[in-house]
Every structure is written in C-alpha cells, then in structure tokens.
Amino acid sequence: MRNPASSVLIVAGEASGDLHASKLVSELARLCGGVRVFGVGGDRMRQAGVELLYHCDEFAVTGLTEVIVHIPRLRRAMGRLVREAKRRRAGLAILVDYPGFNLLLARRLKAAGIPVFYYISPQVWAWGERRIRAIARDVDRMAVILPFEVPFYRERGVAVEFVGHPLLEEPELASPGTPKTLSCGAPTIGILPGSRPNELRRHLPSMLGAAGILHDRLPEARFRLGLAGETGLRELVPPEAGEFIEIAEPGSAYEIMRESTALIVSSGTATLEAACFGTPMVIVYRMEALSFAIGRRLVRIPDIGLVNVVARQRLVPELVQGEATATRIAAEVVGLLDDGAAYAELSKRLVATWETLGEPGASSRAARLAADMLGEGES
C-alpha cells in the first residue's frame, strides 16, 4: 500500500471522540506520512497534529431539546466544513461518533464526492434503524467497536469492520480484573455522576441522597465521589454530605471503579469501564423531561446502560428518570450487597462482558482502514 500525502477532514464533536480520534490520527500519520488533517476536535487532537477549525467544546450539547437551540450555529459549521473539504480536496472524511451532526454531514460530503469513513458507530440499533438506508448510501466504510454491531450492519448492506473497543488502549483497562467477592470488611461505595454540567445537576442530588441513606444504614461504609475532570464538583456537594463522602481528585474514576465494592454510576461509557474491574453497580440516568419523552418513543431496546446493552441482558439495575430517587438507588445498592453468592456471580459476568470487546489496538486497526481508503482514492 502506498502512503499518499493527502488532506483529511475529521470530525469528533465530543470529549470522548477527541480522545479516540487523536489516537487514530497519530496512527494514520505513521501510516501515511505527510497527511494533513483538519476539522473538529479537542486538545488531544490538536496535540496529534489536527488543525482545528472548531473546538469540540463548541459542539458539546446534549438532549434533543437542547440541540434545537443550537441548530443554526451547527448548520453554519457544517457548511463551512463541507466548503473546506472541497477547497482542500480532501481525500477522505473521518467521522467519529456524534451522530446527530455527523450523519447529516456524511450526506453532504458524499454528495460532494468525498469518501466517508465512520469510526464508532451511531447507535442506530437502539434508536434509529430508519437511518440505516441513509448510512448505507452515505458511508463508504464503518468501523465498529462493539461485536454485535457487525451482523446488524452487514444484514442491512453496510460495509462494516469490527476493530475492537478503544477503551482497551487505556493502560488501566488493557486487561480485565479478577472477579470480586464480598468481604467481611466495610464496603466502599463509589459515586460517579458523570462529567457534563447538566449531568451533575440532574444526578448528584439523588445520588448524594442515596449515600446519606446508606450512611445511616451502613455507618461503617466508605463513600468516594469522583469525576473524569475539573467541573466545579466541590461547589455542588452540600456541607453535610462532605462530612462522610470523600471527594476524590479529578481523574480518579478508574481507581474508584477498581477499589469500590459497588458503584452508583451515570449511564454511559463508565458502566462498561466498571465491568473491566468486575464492580457491581446501579445505573442512574436523568435527562430534561421533554427530551426524555421524545427519546422514549425512539429507543427500541430495553436497556440504556452500555454494559447491559453489550451483555445483551440486564446484568445490573437501571433507574431512569422518575425511578432515580435516593430511596430506590439506596435500596438497589443494598440489594447488591445482601447476597455474597449473587454478588460474586454478577462480578464474574461483568468481567466476561468486558472480555467480549476484543484486543487492544482499535486505533491502529481503524487507521489502517482509513489509510486503505486514502490509497483507493489516489491515481
């Protein structure tokens, strides 16, 4: 395979996409010396050599109704990206997750004659199967990170490859932990409410309320509260909660997952990361009421927690919207700690779920697919 110098558009509209895309870009630069990459991303992508036309912080909107407010600005950004891709004669567009924006962008790029490589599939198997025909039309190749996505796409005519999950490239997650058992000592309860400000506002009150109930019932228990980064967390914790809850340093999420007996965790990637350590958990998720009402009509799968989705069954409890009360959360945590045999079996099944994600090297495998596409586009 030749290594042509070419221009590549890449779009990662969220912090997680910035992390995974930065690794892909580094691998692509190694495979295709001289490749010039521009688009949307964050600090990690900039460090990897991407020329940022927009920072992903400008694209960080969540919830259906929240997105509506930003539609005019996002449309202007999309128009500029297409114009720049045409002006720079991009040989490839790499779109990373962020489906609300990227699926529309894919259509415009394909119409402009620019090949589209999609890395980290939109979760259309959950909420948008009606978009499959558009994906088959607009996406030239799809690289997926969950094994069950391969037959889903192939059966619907999409060119797809399984590259493994990029989380396995994190040193702490490179190999699964040993399944846990309940010990006679005091339990440690980890609390991971999410990293976005709107998640914190919606999740922290009920999570901290549950911790208060559990503290009364299990006074010897240790409680640790953590986030992925700096978000002003301390200001959101009332003084009385701070008396028995330890606020971990930013970036301590993996440590909390590994050392906790049980977790109270926001729905998202963290639920899958916790499976690597075999840590039983209660999944909590709240969103803006109208967004939830609309989303409930669209979602076609029974579970929202990623660990349950990957396992294809409900391994751990999910408390969504009105169910996510302090009393219910505390009761589910107690349930996890009541039966030593059930606890050990759950931990074993969580680790087994993690092991289905493949081997480290997702970024390298995805970059090779992208490099192949660049080679195909050269004369």
Secondary structure, 3 states (H helix, E strand, C coil): CCCCCCEEEEEECCHHHHHHHHHHHHHHHHHCCCCEEEEEECHHHHHCCCEEEEEHHHHCCCCHHHHHHCHHHHHHHHHHHHHHHHHCCCCEEEEECCHHHHHHHHHHHHHCCCCEEEECCCCHHHHCHHHHHHHHHHCCEEEECCCCHHHHHHCCCCCEEECCCHHHHCHHHCCCCCCCCCCCCCCEEEEECCCCHHHHHHHHHHHHHHHHHHHHHCCCCEEEECCCCCCCHHHHCCHHHHCCEEECCCCCHHHHHHHCCEEEEECCHHHHHHHHCCCCEEEEECCCHHHHHHHHHHCCCCCCCHHHHHHCCCCCCEEEHHHCCHHHHHHHHHHHHHCHHHHHHHHHHHHHHHHHHCCCCHHHHHHHHHHHHHHHCCC
